[in-house]
């Protein structure tokens, strides 16, 4: 298991379109992917789960990956979160 704190730069946080992009990216990995924000955890492969966190712009989220391709998944998802600006 590996994890990394990432700052959300998207104007809308992780809502609607940015969350959809993240879920699509996370779903491409074999490992488990969890987002942790404000003491709540959600499966990053679930749109409802990601939206339920209510992540806003400037928020710091903890990305946790666990499994076969965890290191690659963590790197790519952290980069994706930091680069989504919509």
MOPAC internal coordinates of N, CA, C and O (Angstrom, degrees):
PM7 1SCF
backbone

  N    0.0000 0     0.00 0     0.00 0    0    0    0
  C    1.4448 1     0.00 0     0.00 0    1    0    0
  C    1.5328 1   109.03 1     0.00 0    2    1    0
  O    1.2310 1   121.17 1   -46.54 1    3    2    1
  N    1.3364 1   115.37 1   133.46 1    3    2    1
  C    1.4538 1   121.73 1   176.07 1    5    3    2
  C    1.5289 1   108.65 1  -131.50 1    6    5    3
  O    1.2310 1   120.87 1   -25.49 1    7    6    5
  N    1.3250 1   115.95 1   154.51 1    7    6    5
  C    1.4596 1   119.10 1   179.09 1    9    7    6
  C    1.5233 1   111.28 1  -148.11 1   10    9    7
  O    1.2310 1   121.24 1   -18.12 1   11   10    9
  N    1.3435 1   115.23 1   161.88 1   11   10    9
  C    1.4521 1   120.68 1  -178.68 1   13   11   10
  C    1.5257 1   109.11 1  -155.05 1   14   13   11
  O    1.2310 1   120.96 1   -40.81 1   15   14   13
  N    1.3317 1   115.76 1   139.19 1   15   14   13
  C    1.4663 1   121.41 1   174.19 1   17   15   14
  C    1.5245 1   108.23 1   -83.44 1   18   17   15
  O    1.2310 1   120.78 1   -48.50 1   19   18   17
  N    1.3354 1   116.12 1   131.50 1   19   18   17
  C    1.4529 1   121.66 1  -177.96 1   21   19   18
  C    1.5290 1   108.76 1  -132.34 1   22   21   19
  O    1.2310 1   120.51 1   -40.54 1   23   22   21
  N    1.3340 1   116.64 1   139.46 1   23   22   21
  C    1.4618 1   121.31 1   178.60 1   25   23   22
  C    1.5286 1   109.42 1   -95.08 1   26   25   23
  O    1.2310 1   120.91 1   -49.37 1   27   26   25
  N    1.3262 1   115.86 1   130.63 1   27   26   25
  C    1.4683 1   122.62 1  -179.94 1   29   27   26
  C    1.5279 1   108.71 1   -82.68 1   30   29   27
  O    1.2310 1   120.26 1   -57.92 1   31   30   29
  N    1.3302 1   117.11 1   122.08 1   31   30   29
  C    1.4603 1   120.94 1  -178.74 1   33   31   30
  C    1.5276 1   113.13 1  -104.44 1   34   33   31
  O    1.2310 1   120.07 1   170.87 1   35   34   33
  N    1.3146 1   117.47 1    -9.13 1   35   34   33
  C    1.4654 1   121.37 1  -179.74 1   37   35   34
  C    1.5237 1   110.37 1   -59.55 1   38   37   35
  O    1.2310 1   120.67 1   -42.52 1   39   38   37
  N    1.3354 1   116.33 1   137.48 1   39   38   37
  C    1.4678 1   122.21 1   179.79 1   41   39   38
  C    1.5242 1   112.22 1   -56.83 1   42   41   39
  O    1.2310 1   120.21 1   146.21 1   43   42   41
  N    1.3265 1   117.20 1   -33.79 1   43   42   41
  C    1.4644 1   120.95 1  -178.15 1   45   43   42
  C    1.5271 1   112.58 1  -100.26 1   46   45   43
  O    1.2310 1   120.10 1  -169.90 1   47   46   45
  N    1.3232 1   117.42 1    10.10 1   47   46   45
  C    1.4591 1   120.05 1  -176.11 1   49   47   46
  C    1.5217 1   108.78 1    70.62 1   50   49   47
  O    1.2310 1   120.15 1    33.32 1   51   50   49
  N    1.3151 1   117.33 1  -146.68 1   51   50   49
  C    1.4663 1   120.52 1   176.15 1   53   51   50
  C    1.5232 1   108.44 1  -101.60 1   54   53   51
  O    1.2310 1   121.30 1  -110.09 1   55   54   53
  N    1.3304 1   115.12 1    69.91 1   55   54   53
  C    1.4497 1   121.57 1  -179.14 1   57   55   54
  C    1.5269 1   108.97 1  -124.04 1   58   57   55
  O    1.2310 1   120.20 1   -34.53 1   59   58   57
  N    1.3094 1   117.23 1   145.47 1   59   58   57
  C    1.4613 1   125.45 1   176.09 1   61   59   58
  C    1.5365 1   113.78 1    46.92 1   62   61   59
  O    1.2310 1   120.02 1    72.16 1   63   62   61
  N    1.3084 1   117.57 1  -107.84 1   63   62   61
  C    1.4673 1   120.59 1  -173.55 1   65   63   62
  C    1.5280 1   113.41 1   -61.75 1   66   65   63
  O    1.2310 1   118.46 1   131.28 1   67   66   65
  N    1.3334 1   120.55 1   -48.72 1   67   66   65
  C    1.4715 1   118.97 1   178.49 1   69   67   66
  C    1.5348 1   112.42 1   -59.47 1   70   69   67
  O    1.2310 1   120.51 1   141.34 1   71   70   69
  N    1.3234 1   116.63 1   -38.66 1   71   70   69
  C    1.4701 1   120.06 1   179.27 1   73   71   70
  C    1.5254 1   110.29 1   -65.79 1   74   73   71
  O    1.2310 1   120.38 1   140.51 1   75   74   73
  N    1.3280 1   116.88 1   -39.49 1   75   74   73
  C    1.4637 1   121.18 1   178.88 1   77   75   74
  C    1.5191 1   110.74 1   -62.56 1   78   77   75
  O    1.2310 1   120.59 1   136.36 1   79   78   77
  N    1.3349 1   116.48 1   -43.64 1   79   78   77
  C    1.4658 1   120.39 1   177.99 1   81   79   78
  C    1.5252 1   111.25 1   -61.28 1   82   81   79
  O    1.2310 1   120.65 1   137.84 1   83   82   81
  N    1.3291 1   116.36 1   -42.16 1   83   82   81
  C    1.4632 1   121.01 1   179.54 1   85   83   82
  C    1.5267 1   111.75 1   -64.81 1   86   85   83
  O    1.2310 1   120.33 1   135.64 1   87   86   85
  N    1.3244 1   116.98 1   -44.36 1   87   86   85
  C    1.4675 1   121.34 1  -179.77 1   89   87   86
  C    1.5280 1   110.50 1   -62.53 1   90   89   87
  O    1.2310 1   120.24 1   137.79 1   91   90   89
  N    1.3316 1   117.14 1   -42.21 1   91   90   89
  C    1.4677 1   120.54 1   178.03 1   93   91   90
  C    1.5233 1   110.49 1   -60.74 1   94   93   91
  O    1.2310 1   120.69 1   135.50 1   95   94   93
  N    1.3197 1   116.29 1   -44.50 1   95   94   93
  C    1.4689 1   121.26 1   179.73 1   97   95   94
  C    1.5389 1   110.18 1   -63.55 1   98   97   95
  O    1.2310 1   120.27 1   132.28 1   99   98   97
  N    1.3233 1   117.08 1   -47.72 1   99   98   97
  C    1.4676 1   121.59 1  -178.10 1  101   99   98
  C    1.5315 1   111.47 1   -63.16 1  102  101   99
  O    1.2310 1   120.72 1   143.90 1  103  102  101
  N    1.3293 1   116.23 1   -36.10 1  103  102  101
  C    1.4655 1   120.71 1  -178.15 1  105  103  102
  C    1.5181 1   113.06 1   -67.12 1  106  105  103
  O    1.2310 1   120.23 1   164.79 1  107  106  105
  N    1.3175 1   117.18 1   -15.21 1  107  106  105
  C    1.4585 1   120.84 1   179.22 1  109  107  106
  C    1.5222 1   114.26 1   -80.80 1  110  109  107
  O    1.2310 1   120.51 1   177.48 1  111  110  109
  N    1.3158 1   116.63 1    -2.52 1  111  110  109
  C    1.4675 1   120.93 1  -179.44 1  113  111  110
  C    1.5206 1   111.18 1  -107.77 1  114  113  111
  O    1.2310 1   120.68 1   -27.96 1  115  114  113
  N    1.3229 1   116.30 1   152.04 1  115  114  113
  C    1.4552 1   121.68 1  -179.87 1  117  115  114
  C    1.5263 1   112.21 1   -79.51 1  118  117  115
  O    1.2310 1   120.55 1   150.85 1  119  118  117
  N    1.3249 1   116.55 1   -29.15 1  119  118  117
  C    1.4665 1   120.63 1  -175.32 1  121  119  118
  C    1.5343 1   111.67 1   -73.36 1  122  121  119
  O    1.2310 1   121.37 1   -15.29 1  123  122  121
  N    1.3249 1   114.99 1   164.71 1  123  122  121
  C    1.4650 1   121.09 1   173.43 1  125  123  122
  C    1.5206 1   107.64 1   -76.26 1  126  125  123
  O    1.2310 1   120.47 1   -41.65 1  127  126  125
  N    1.3311 1   116.70 1   138.35 1  127  126  125
  C    1.4587 1   121.61 1   179.28 1  129  127  126
  C    1.5247 1   108.06 1  -127.18 1  130  129  127
  O    1.2310 1   120.96 1   -57.01 1  131  130  129
  N    1.3271 1   115.77 1   122.99 1  131  130  129
  C    1.4670 1   121.12 1  -178.81 1  133  131  130
  C    1.5237 1   109.13 1  -124.17 1  134  133  131
  O    1.2310 1   121.13 1   -39.77 1  135  134  133
  N    1.3381 1   115.45 1   140.23 1  135  134  133
  C    1.4605 1   121.38 1   172.40 1  137  135  134
  C    1.5144 1   107.65 1  -107.95 1  138  137  135
  O    1.2310 1   120.31 1   -42.62 1  139  138  137
  N    1.3168 1   117.00 1   137.38 1  139  138  137
  C    1.4617 1   121.71 1   178.38 1  141  139  138
  C    1.5330 1   108.07 1  -123.65 1  142  141  139
  O    1.2310 1   121.28 1   -52.29 1  143  142  141
  N    1.3435 1   115.15 1   127.71 1  143  142  141
  C    1.4602 1   120.66 1  -179.12 1  145  143  142
  C    1.5284 1   108.80 1  -149.61 1  146  145  143
  O    1.2310 1   120.74 1   -49.71 1  147  146  145
  N    1.3033 1   116.20 1   130.29 1  147  146  145
  C    1.4718 1   121.61 1   177.99 1  149  147  146
  C    1.5296 1   112.84 1    53.68 1  150  149  147
  O    1.2310 1   120.43 1  -141.67 1  151  150  149
  N    1.3200 1   116.79 1    38.33 1  151  150  149
  C    1.4580 1   121.00 1   178.24 1  153  151  150
  C    1.5136 1   115.02 1    79.40 1  154  153  151
  O    1.2310 1   120.02 1  -178.87 1  155  154  153
  N    1.3461 1   117.56 1     1.13 1  155  154  153
  C    1.4659 1   121.41 1   178.60 1  157  155  154
  C    1.5188 1   109.08 1  -109.17 1  158  157  155
  O    1.2310 1   120.87 1   -32.74 1  159  158  157
  N    1.3288 1   115.94 1   147.26 1  159  158  157
  C    1.4616 1   121.55 1   177.82 1  161  159  158
  C    1.5219 1   109.38 1  -119.61 1  162  161  159
  O    1.2310 1   121.43 1   -31.45 1  163  162  161
  N    1.3419 1   114.86 1   148.55 1  163  162  161
  C    1.4596 1   120.27 1   177.36 1  165  163  162
  C    1.5186 1   109.79 1  -147.06 1  166  165  163
  O    1.2310 1   121.14 1   -30.68 1  167  166  165
  N    1.3135 1   115.42 1   149.32 1  167  166  165
  C    1.4533 1   122.27 1   175.38 1  169  167  166
  C    1.5242 1   107.71 1   -71.23 1  170  169  167
  O    1.2310 1   119.85 1   -59.04 1  171  170  169
  N    1.3209 1   117.88 1   120.96 1  171  170  169
  C    1.4654 1   121.97 1  -177.67 1  173  171  170
  C    1.5255 1   112.46 1   -72.92 1  174  173  171
  O    1.2310 1   120.08 1   175.22 1  175  174  173
  N    1.3260 1   117.46 1    -4.78 1  175  174  173
  C    1.4645 1   120.77 1   176.46 1  177  175  174
  C    1.5294 1   110.64 1   -94.81 1  178  177  175
  O    1.2310 1   120.47 1  -176.26 1  179  178  177
  N    1.3279 1   116.71 1     3.74 1  179  178  177
  C    1.4585 1   122.72 1  -179.57 1  181  179  178
  C    1.5291 1   109.90 1  -116.85 1  182  181  179
  O    1.2310 1   120.51 1   -62.43 1  183  182  181
  N    1.3299 1   116.63 1   117.57 1  183  182  181
  C    1.4604 1   120.46 1  -179.71 1  185  183  182
  C    1.5230 1   110.88 1   -61.14 1  186  185  183
  O    1.2310 1   120.35 1   136.27 1  187  186  185
  N    1.3132 1   116.94 1   -43.73 1  187  186  185
  C    1.4664 1   121.04 1   178.82 1  189  187  186
  C    1.5312 1   109.98 1   -60.51 1  190  189  187
  O    1.2310 1   120.65 1   137.91 1  191  190  189
  N    1.3201 1   116.36 1   -42.09 1  191  190  189
  C    1.4623 1   120.88 1   179.46 1  193  191  190
  C    1.5130 1   112.16 1   -61.72 1  194  193  191
  O    1.2310 1   120.50 1   133.10 1  195  194  193
  N    1.3351 1   116.65 1   -46.90 1  195  194  193
  C    1.4663 1   121.06 1  -179.07 1  197  195  194
  C    1.5253 1   110.00 1   -64.23 1  198  197  195
  O    1.2310 1   120.37 1   134.78 1  199  198  197
  N    1.3279 1   116.90 1   -45.22 1  199  198  197
  C    1.4654 1   120.45 1  -179.90 1  201  199  198
  C    1.5285 1   111.66 1   -63.58 1  202  201  199
  O    1.2310 1   120.38 1   145.94 1  203  202  201
  N    1.3313 1   116.87 1   -34.06 1  203  202  201
  C    1.4707 1   120.94 1  -177.51 1  205  203  202
  C    1.5330 1   112.61 1   -65.75 1  206  205  203
  O    1.2310 1   120.20 1   160.76 1  207  206  205
  N    1.3338 1   117.23 1   -19.24 1  207  206  205
  C    1.4619 1   120.06 1   179.35 1  209  207  206
  C    1.5266 1   112.24 1   -72.88 1  210  209  207
  O    1.2310 1   120.20 1   153.34 1  211  210  209
  N    1.3318 1   117.23 1   -26.66 1  211  210  209
  C    1.4641 1   120.76 1   179.76 1  213  211  210
  C    1.5233 1   113.32 1    65.01 1  214  213  211
  O    1.2310 1   120.27 1  -138.54 1  215  214  213
  N    1.3170 1   117.08 1    41.46 1  215  214  213
  C    1.4670 1   121.69 1  -177.89 1  217  215  214
  C    1.5307 1   110.18 1   -72.05 1  218  217  215
  O    1.2310 1   120.57 1   -52.01 1  219  218  217
  N    1.3303 1   116.52 1   127.99 1  219  218  217
  C    1.4604 1   121.83 1  -178.18 1  221  219  218
  C    1.5306 1   111.24 1  -106.37 1  222  221  219
  O    1.2310 1   121.08 1   -10.66 1  223  222  221
  N    1.3366 1   115.55 1   169.34 1  223  222  221
  C    1.4652 1   120.85 1   178.68 1  225  223  222
  C    1.5305 1   110.06 1   -59.50 1  226  225  223
  O    1.2310 1   120.93 1   -42.29 1  227  226  225
  N    1.3194 1   115.84 1   137.71 1  227  226  225
  C    1.4539 1   121.64 1   178.91 1  229  227  226
  C    1.5152 1   114.16 1    84.20 1  230  229  227
  O    1.2310 1   120.47 1   175.66 1  231  230  229
  N    1.3210 1   116.71 1    -4.34 1  231  230  229
  C    1.4651 1   120.84 1  -179.35 1  233  231  230
  C    1.5218 1   110.50 1   -73.87 1  234  233  231
  O    1.2310 1   121.23 1   -30.68 1  235  234  233
  N    1.3104 1   115.24 1   149.32 1  235  234  233
  C    1.4549 1   121.96 1   175.70 1  237  235  234
  C    1.5239 1   107.98 1  -101.55 1  238  237  235
  O    1.2310 1   120.67 1   -57.97 1  239  238  237
  N    1.3329 1   116.33 1   122.03 1  239  238  237
  C    1.4642 1   120.71 1   178.57 1  241  239  238
  C    1.5200 1   109.06 1  -116.05 1  242  241  239
  O    1.2310 1   121.12 1   -31.23 1  243  242  241
  N    1.3075 1   115.47 1   148.77 1  243  242  241
  C    1.4570 1   121.43 1   177.73 1  245  243  242
  C    1.5282 1   107.63 1   -99.22 1  246  245  243
  O    1.2310 1   120.45 1   -60.58 1  247  246  245
  N    1.3198 1   116.74 1   119.42 1  247  246  245
  C    1.4607 1   122.09 1   177.46 1  249  247  246
  C    1.5260 1   106.89 1   -96.90 1  250  249  247
  O    1.2310 1   120.72 1   -55.40 1  251  250  249
  N    1.3194 1   116.23 1   124.60 1  251  250  249
  C    1.4626 1   121.77 1  -177.76 1  253  251  250
  C    1.5267 1   108.58 1  -121.39 1  254  253  251
  O    1.2310 1   120.67 1   -54.41 1  255  254  253
  N    1.3262 1   116.32 1   125.59 1  255  254  253
  C    1.4593 1   120.31 1   177.27 1  257  255  254
  C    1.5242 1   108.71 1  -121.95 1  258  257  255
  O    1.2310 1   121.26 1   -35.04 1  259  258  257
  N    1.3297 1   115.20 1   144.96 1  259  258  257
  C    1.4502 1   120.07 1  -177.35 1  261  259  258
  C    1.5222 1   109.74 1  -148.93 1  262  261  259
  O    1.2310 1   120.72 1   -64.11 1  263  262  261
  N    1.3255 1   116.23 1   115.89 1  263  262  261
  C    1.4546 1   118.72 1   178.48 1  265  263  262
  C    1.5143 1   112.45 1   143.20 1  266  265  263
  O    1.2310 1   121.71 1    16.64 1  267  266  265
  N    1.3155 1   114.33 1  -163.36 1  267  266  265
  C    1.4591 1   123.65 1  -171.10 1  269  267  266
  C    1.5337 1   114.97 1   -52.94 1  270  269  267
  O    1.2310 1   119.85 1   130.68 1  271  270  269
  N    1.3296 1   117.90 1   -49.32 1  271  270  269
  C    1.4723 1   120.83 1  -176.19 1  273  271  270
  C    1.5338 1   111.50 1  -113.81 1  274  273  271
  O    1.2310 1   120.96 1  -142.52 1  275  274  273
  N    1.3374 1   115.77 1    37.48 1  275  274  273
  C    1.4637 1   121.75 1  -172.68 1  277  275  274
  C    1.5280 1   114.66 1   -60.64 1  278  277  275
  O    1.2310 1   119.70 1   140.60 1  279  278  277
  N    1.3245 1   118.18 1   -39.40 1  279  278  277
  C    1.4719 1   120.38 1  -176.73 1  281  279  278
  C    1.5297 1   110.41 1   -69.01 1  282  281  279
  O    1.2310 1   120.52 1   132.88 1  283  282  281
  N    1.3176 1   116.61 1   -47.12 1  283  282  281
  C    1.4608 1   120.84 1   178.24 1  285  283  282
  C    1.5312 1   110.58 1   -62.14 1  286  285  283
  O    1.2310 1   120.65 1   136.39 1  287  286  285
  N    1.3223 1   116.36 1   -43.61 1  287  286  285
  C    1.4649 1   120.80 1   179.58 1  289  287  286
  C    1.5217 1   110.92 1   -60.50 1  290  289  287
  O    1.2310 1   120.39 1   134.86 1  291  290  289
  N    1.3147 1   116.85 1   -45.14 1  291  290  289
  C    1.4656 1   120.58 1  -179.05 1  293  291  290
  C    1.5248 1   110.84 1   -61.06 1  294  293  291
  O    1.2310 1   120.40 1   133.62 1  295  294  293
  N    1.3200 1   116.84 1   -46.38 1  295  294  293
  C    1.4701 1   120.59 1  -179.78 1  297  295  294
  C    1.5233 1   111.45 1   -60.78 1  298  297  295
  O    1.2310 1   120.53 1   131.78 1  299  298  297
  N    1.3234 1   116.59 1   -48.22 1  299  298  297
  C    1.4603 1   120.63 1  -176.17 1  301  299  298
  C    1.5304 1   112.33 1   -69.81 1  302  301  299
  O    1.2310 1   120.06 1   141.42 1  303  302  301
  N    1.3184 1   117.49 1   -38.58 1  303  302  301
  C    1.4641 1   119.86 1  -179.97 1  305  303  302
  C    1.5260 1   111.52 1   -71.57 1  306  305  303
  O    1.2310 1   120.05 1   142.15 1  307  306  305
  N    1.3133 1   117.51 1   -37.85 1  307  306  305
  C    1.4656 1   120.42 1   177.21 1  309  307  306
  C    1.5260 1   109.47 1   -62.62 1  310  309  307
  O    1.2310 1   120.51 1   135.73 1  311  310  309
  N    1.3172 1   116.63 1   -44.27 1  311  310  309
  C    1.4632 1   121.02 1   178.02 1  313  311  310
  C    1.5242 1   110.48 1   -62.81 1  314  313  311
  O    1.2310 1   120.39 1   138.78 1  315  314  313
  N    1.3121 1   116.87 1   -41.22 1  315  314  313
  C    1.4675 1   120.74 1  -179.38 1  317  315  314
  C    1.5227 1   110.84 1   -63.37 1  318  317  315
  O    1.2310 1   119.90 1   134.22 1  319  318  317
  N    1.3162 1   117.80 1   -45.78 1  319  318  317
  C    1.4702 1   121.50 1  -179.85 1  321  319  318
  C    1.5207 1   110.70 1   -61.35 1  322  321  319
  O    1.2310 1   120.72 1   137.53 1  323  322  321
  N    1.3231 1   116.23 1   -42.47 1  323  322  321
  C    1.4587 1   120.62 1  -178.82 1  325  323  322
  C    1.5253 1   113.06 1   -72.06 1  326  325  323
  O    1.2310 1   120.00 1   159.94 1  327  326  325
  N    1.3388 1   117.61 1   -20.06 1  327  326  325
  C    1.4584 1   119.61 1  -177.10 1  329  327  326
  C    1.5222 1   114.22 1  -101.88 1  330  329  327
  O    1.2310 1   119.58 1   168.16 1  331  330  329
  N    1.3317 1   118.40 1   -11.84 1  331  330  329
  C    1.4733 1   120.86 1   176.86 1  333  331  330
  C    1.5247 1   107.90 1   -73.24 1  334  333  331
  O    1.2310 1   120.51 1   -63.69 1  335  334  333
  N    1.3231 1   116.62 1   116.31 1  335  334  333
  C    1.4682 1   120.00 1  -175.78 1  337  335  334
  C    1.5222 1   113.23 1  -116.98 1  338  337  335
  O    1.2310 1   119.69 1  -177.85 1  339  338  337
  N    1.3232 1   118.19 1     2.15 1  339  338  337
  C    1.4685 1   121.53 1  -177.02 1  341  339  338
  C    1.5015 1   112.03 1   -69.22 1  342  341  339
  O    1.2310 1   120.10 1   180.00 1  343  342  341

